[in-house]
Every structure is written in C-alpha cells, then in structure tokens.
C-alpha cells in the first residue's frame, strides 16, 4: 500500500467557492452565515486564500465537491494551507 499523497489525485480544476465568516475583533461570528468572496476552480480559490494575510485566514473556508480522502466539501483554513503545500507534489 503506497502513501496517501502519491495514491491520491486531487482535481484542482474542480469548481470551488471561497467563503469568509463575518468577524468582530478578528473572531468568527458563529451566529452569522459565511458569505461568498470569490468562486472559480479549487486551484484559484486556494491561491486567493493564500493571498490573504495569515492573521485572517482562519476566517475563510473553501466549499467544493468532496474528493476523498484529501478534500472534504468544506475546507478549513488549516486544510487549505496543507493542500497548498501538497499542490506542488500532486
């Protein structure tokens, strides 16, 4: 059995939407719904996310079609950062 990275293919051309949570003092407002910032491919949304200041990335998430095991339908900031690193190798 090979490792997950080499056995998994991620379709970075899949449709995706970058969402931002409303915030107050750089904290998510859980009583409000996140809103769409941009849409495009998963690759484009990861790039747009990585352009955000690191101190605000926790306010963003990417919604896309799940691609098990590496991509879930809602990607947290930590997950997006990891996918950005893996993108070069996949």
VEXMARPA-75193 format. One record per atom (N, C-alpha, C): residue number from 1; x, y, z; atom name. Coordinates in pm, 1 decimal. Each point is the difference from the previous one (the first is absolute). Layout:
// VEXMARPA-75193
PT  resi         X         Y         Z  name
PT   NUM         X         Y         Z    CA
...
// end
This chain:
// VEXMARPA-75193
PT  resi         X         Y         Z  name
PT     1      84.1    -118.4       0.0     N
PT     1     -84.1     118.4       0.0    CA
PT     1      88.6     124.8       0.0     C
PT     2     -18.7      88.4     -98.1     N
PT     2      81.0     121.8      -8.5    CA
PT     2     -48.2     105.4      97.7     C
PT     3      71.4     110.7       4.0     N
PT     3     -46.8     102.4      92.2    CA
PT     3    -111.8      81.6     -63.1     C
PT     4     -75.3      68.4      82.8     N
PT     4    -120.8      69.9     -42.1    CA
PT     4      29.3     104.7    -107.1     C
PT     5     108.8      74.0      13.6     N
PT     5      29.2     108.4     -92.9    CA
PT     5      19.1     -51.6    -142.5     C
PT     6      78.0    -105.8     -17.2     N
PT     6      26.8     -47.9    -135.3    CA
PT     6    -117.0     -79.6     -57.0     C
PT     7     -83.5     -58.2      85.6     N
PT     7    -113.7     -77.5     -47.5    CA
PT     7    -122.7      86.2     -28.0     C
PT     8       0.0     121.2      46.0     N
PT     8    -117.3      85.1     -12.4    CA
PT     8      19.2     105.9    -107.5     C
PT     9    -103.5      17.2     -77.9     N
PT     9      -0.1     105.3     -99.9    CA
PT     9    -103.2     102.4      43.2     C
PT    10      38.7     126.1       0.6     N
PT    10     -93.2     106.6      32.2    CA
PT    10     -26.2      78.0    -127.6     C
PT    11    -127.1      19.9     -31.1     N
PT    11     -37.0      78.4    -117.9    CA
PT    11      -3.7     147.1      38.9     C
PT    12     111.3      70.0     -25.5     N
PT    12       8.3     140.7      35.4    CA
PT    12     -80.7      86.4     -97.4     C
PT    13     -53.3     -61.6    -104.4     N
PT    13     -86.2      71.1     -93.5    CA
PT    13    -147.3      -6.8      38.5     C
PT    14     -30.2     -70.1     109.5     N
PT    14    -138.7     -12.3      46.2    CA
PT    14     -54.8     137.0      40.8     C
PT    15    -129.7      19.7     -17.8     N
PT    15     -61.8     125.6      40.5    CA
PT    15       6.9      15.7     150.9     C
PT    16      26.1     121.8      44.9     N
PT    16      10.4      27.5     142.6    CA
PT    16     -41.1     143.9      27.8     C
PT    17     -35.9      26.9     125.2     N
PT    17     -40.4     134.0      41.4    CA
PT    17      72.9      34.7     129.6     C
PT    18      61.7     117.0       2.5     N
PT    18      66.7      48.8     120.4    CA
PT    18    -101.6      79.9      80.9     C
PT    19     -16.2     -36.7     127.4     N
PT    19     -93.6      67.2      89.9    CA
PT    19      77.7      66.1     113.5     C
PT    20     -57.1     108.2      52.8     N
PT    20      57.8      67.1     116.4    CA
PT    20    -108.2      11.7     106.3     C
PT    21      39.7     -28.3     123.1     N
PT    21     -90.4      16.2     112.6    CA
PT    21      -2.9     146.1      41.5     C
PT    22    -118.6      53.5      29.4     N
PT    22      -4.5     133.6      60.2    CA
PT    22      81.1      -4.3     129.2     C
PT    23      71.8     109.0      28.1     N
PT    23      85.8      -1.9     118.1    CA
PT    23     -11.1     129.1      79.1     C
PT    24      36.3     -10.7     125.6     N
PT    24       7.9     113.9      89.4    CA
PT    24     127.3     -20.3      79.7     C
PT    25      88.6      97.5      -1.1     N
PT    25     129.9     -10.6      68.0    CA
PT    25      75.0    -125.0     -45.0     C
PT    26      -5.3     -28.5    -131.4     N
PT    26      69.5    -113.1     -61.5    CA
PT    26     -47.4    -136.1      52.2     C
PT    27    -122.2      -6.2      50.9     N
PT    27     -60.2    -125.8      46.0    CA
PT    27    -125.3     -27.0     -82.7     C
PT    28     -18.7    -126.8     -36.9     N
PT    28    -120.6     -38.9     -74.1    CA
PT    28    -123.3      32.3      82.9     C
PT    29    -104.6      40.8     -69.9     N
PT    29    -129.6      21.0      63.4    CA
PT    29     -86.9    -121.3     -33.0     C
PT    30      -5.3     -98.3      91.6     N
PT    30     -68.5    -126.7     -30.3    CA
PT    30    -150.3      13.1     -19.7     C
PT    31     -58.3     112.2      41.7     N
PT    31    -144.0      18.9     -17.9    CA
PT    31     -32.9      56.0    -138.7     C
PT    32     102.2      22.5     -82.3     N
PT    32     -19.4      52.4    -135.3    CA
PT    32      50.5    -102.6    -100.5     C
PT    33     -51.1       8.4    -120.8     N
PT    33      40.4     -93.7    -105.5    CA
PT    33     121.4      53.9     -76.2     C
PT    34      91.8     -89.2     -41.4     N
PT    34     111.3      46.2     -83.5    CA
PT    34     -53.9      44.7    -136.3     C
PT    35      68.7      93.9     -63.2     N
PT    35     -44.2      50.3    -129.6    CA
PT    35     105.9     -26.4    -105.7     C
PT    36     -45.3      -3.9    -125.5     N
PT    36      88.4     -31.2    -111.9    CA
PT    36      91.2     117.5     -30.5     C
PT    37     130.0     -27.6     -12.6     N
PT    37      98.3     101.1     -35.5    CA
PT    37      35.2     -12.9    -147.9     C
PT    38      24.7    -123.2     -44.6     N
PT    38      30.8     -22.9    -141.1    CA
PT    38     -31.2    -144.2     -34.5     C
PT    39      -9.9     -26.6    -129.2     N
PT    39     -20.5    -137.7     -44.8    CA
PT    39      84.6     -24.0    -122.5     C
PT    40      30.1    -125.1     -22.5     N
PT    40      82.2     -39.4    -113.6    CA
PT    40      39.9    -144.9      18.3     C
PT    41     122.2     -31.8     -38.8     N
PT    41      48.7    -136.4      20.5    CA
PT    41      55.7     -12.7     141.4     C
PT    42      17.6    -123.1      43.9     N
PT    42      61.1     -24.3     130.4    CA
PT    42     137.9      65.2       4.1     C
PT    43      74.2     -11.1    -108.2     N
PT    43     133.1      60.7      -8.3    CA
PT    43      -7.3     151.9      19.1     C
PT    44     -94.4      64.5     -68.7     N
PT    44     -15.8     145.4      11.3    CA
PT    44     -39.9      40.8     141.3     C
PT    45     -89.6     -77.7      61.4     N
PT    45     -44.6      32.8     135.7    CA
PT    45     113.1     -18.9     101.2     C
PT    46      81.6    -103.4     -18.3     N
PT    46     115.3     -19.6      89.3    CA
PT    46      96.2     117.6     -14.8     C
PT    47      24.8      42.9    -124.0     N
PT    47      89.7     113.7     -22.9    CA
PT    47     -55.5     127.2      62.7     C
PT    48    -130.4      25.9     -17.0     N
PT    48     -62.8     119.0      59.3    CA
PT    48      10.0      -6.0     151.9     C
PT    49     -21.5    -118.3      56.9     N
PT    49      10.2     -18.2     144.4    CA
PT    49     141.8      29.9      48.3     C
PT    50     100.7     -52.3     -70.4     N
PT    50     138.7      16.7      42.0    CA
PT    50      46.8     145.7     -11.7     C
PT    51     -70.1      80.7     -79.8     N
PT    51      33.4     142.7     -11.2    CA
PT    51     -50.3      79.7     120.0     C
PT    52     -91.8     -57.7      77.3     N
PT    52     -52.9      68.8     118.5    CA
PT    52     108.4       3.5     107.8     C
PT    53      -1.5     104.3      84.5     N
PT    53      97.7       3.5     110.0    CA
PT    53     -16.2    -123.3      89.8     C
PT    54     110.4     -58.7      41.0     N
PT    54      -3.7    -121.0      83.4    CA
PT    54     -85.1      20.4     125.8     C
PT    55      -2.0     121.8      51.9     N
PT    55     -74.0      28.0     124.1    CA
PT    55    -151.3      -0.5     -18.5     C
PT    56     -47.3       0.9    -126.2     N
PT    56    -144.8      -1.2     -23.1    CA
PT    56     -47.3    -127.6     -69.3     C
PT    57      89.7     -89.6     -32.9     N
PT    57     -38.7    -120.2     -76.3    CA
PT    57     -99.8     -88.4      73.1     C
PT    58      -0.8       3.6     132.7     N
PT    58     -94.5     -83.7      75.5    CA
PT    58    -145.6      42.5     -24.0     C
PT    59     -19.9     115.2     -61.6     N
PT    59    -135.1      47.8     -28.3    CA
PT    59     -53.4     -51.9    -133.2     C
PT    60      83.8     -70.4     -75.3     N
PT    60     -36.7     -46.3    -133.5    CA
PT    60     -13.9    -151.0      -5.4     C
PT    61     -80.4     -47.4     -94.4     N
PT    61     -10.5    -142.8     -29.0    CA
PT    61     -37.9     -14.2    -146.9     C
PT    62      32.9    -115.2     -56.1     N
PT    62     -32.1     -27.5    -139.9    CA
PT    62    -104.3    -110.7      -5.3     C
PT    63    -104.9      23.5     -78.6     N
PT    63    -104.6     -99.5     -21.0    CA
PT    63      20.7     -58.7    -140.0     C
PT    64       4.0    -132.1      -9.0     N
PT    64      19.5     -68.5    -128.2    CA
PT    64     -57.5    -140.5       9.6     C
PT    65      -0.8     -71.3    -110.4     N
PT    65     -45.5    -139.7       3.1    CA
PT    65     107.0     -83.7      69.8     C
PT    66     -42.7     -88.4      88.5     N
PT    66      95.0     -84.7      72.7    CA
PT    66      77.1     -89.6     -96.5     C
PT    67     129.6     -16.3      29.5     N
PT    67      86.9     -90.6     -76.0    CA
PT    67      78.2     -82.3     102.3     C
PT    68     -64.5    -102.7      57.1     N
PT    68      68.1     -79.4     103.0    CA
PT    68     129.5     -61.0     -51.7     C
PT    69     103.4     -16.5      82.8     N
PT    69       0.3      30.3     143.2    CA
PT    69      54.3     139.3      34.0     C
PT    70      52.3      74.7     -98.6     N
PT    70      69.7     124.8      32.1    CA
PT    70     -87.2     124.3       1.6     C
PT    71    -111.4      -0.8     -73.1     N
PT    71     -81.8     120.4     -10.4    CA
PT    71    -140.3     -27.0      54.2     C
PT    72     -40.4      80.3      98.2     N
PT    72    -135.1      -8.2      54.5    CA
PT    72     -83.8     109.6     -65.0     C
PT    73    -131.5      -3.3      20.6     N
PT    73     -84.9      99.0     -67.5    CA
PT    73      17.0     141.1      55.1     C
PT    74      42.0      13.4     126.4     N
PT    74      33.2     131.1      56.1    CA
PT    74     141.6      -9.8      54.9     C
PT    75      89.2      81.2     -56.1     N
PT    75     140.8      -4.4      38.8    CA
PT    75      30.6     113.1      97.4     C
PT    76      50.3     -36.1     117.4     N
PT    76      38.1      99.7      99.9    CA
PT    76     130.4      66.4     -42.0     C
PT    77      34.3     107.7      67.1     N
PT    77     123.0      72.6     -34.3    CA
PT    77     123.0     -89.7      11.9     C
PT    78       5.5     -85.4     102.6     N
PT    78     114.0     -91.1      16.5    CA
PT    78       7.9     -97.5    -116.3     C
PT    79    -116.3     -49.9     -41.9     N
PT    79      -7.2     -96.3    -109.5    CA
PT    79      44.7      64.8    -131.8     C
PT    80     -43.9     124.2     -23.0     N
PT    80      37.2      70.5    -123.2    CA
PT    80     150.7      23.7      -4.0     C
PT    81      56.6      40.0     113.0     N
PT    81     144.6      23.5       7.9    CA
PT    81      76.3    -128.1     -33.1     C
PT    82     -46.0    -112.9      52.9     N
PT    82      63.6    -128.9     -25.9    CA
PT    82     -13.7     -37.9    -147.8     C
PT    83    -119.1      18.1     -57.5     N
PT    83     -19.4     -30.0    -143.0    CA
PT    83      87.8      88.2     -87.3     C
PT    84      19.6     124.4      42.0     N
PT    84      86.2      90.9     -75.0    CA
PT    84     141.6     -54.0      -4.1     C
PT    85      48.0     -53.6     111.9     N
PT    85     134.0     -59.0       5.0    CA
PT    85       6.2    -125.9     -87.3     C
PT    86    -104.5     -81.5       6.8     N
PT    86      -1.3    -127.0     -74.8    CA
PT    86     -16.4      21.3    -149.5     C
PT    87     -58.4     112.8     -38.1     N
PT    87     -32.9      28.1    -141.1    CA
PT    87     119.5     -22.1     -90.6     C
PT    88     118.4      35.9      46.2     N
PT    88     121.4     -14.9     -81.5    CA
PT    88      33.7    -145.5     -28.6     C
PT    89     -43.7     -89.0      88.5     N
PT    89      39.2    -141.0     -11.4    CA
PT    89    -107.8     -86.9     -61.0     C
PT    90    -123.6      49.1      -9.3     N
PT    90    -110.8     -82.8     -48.7    CA
PT    90     -18.6      14.2    -150.5     C
// end
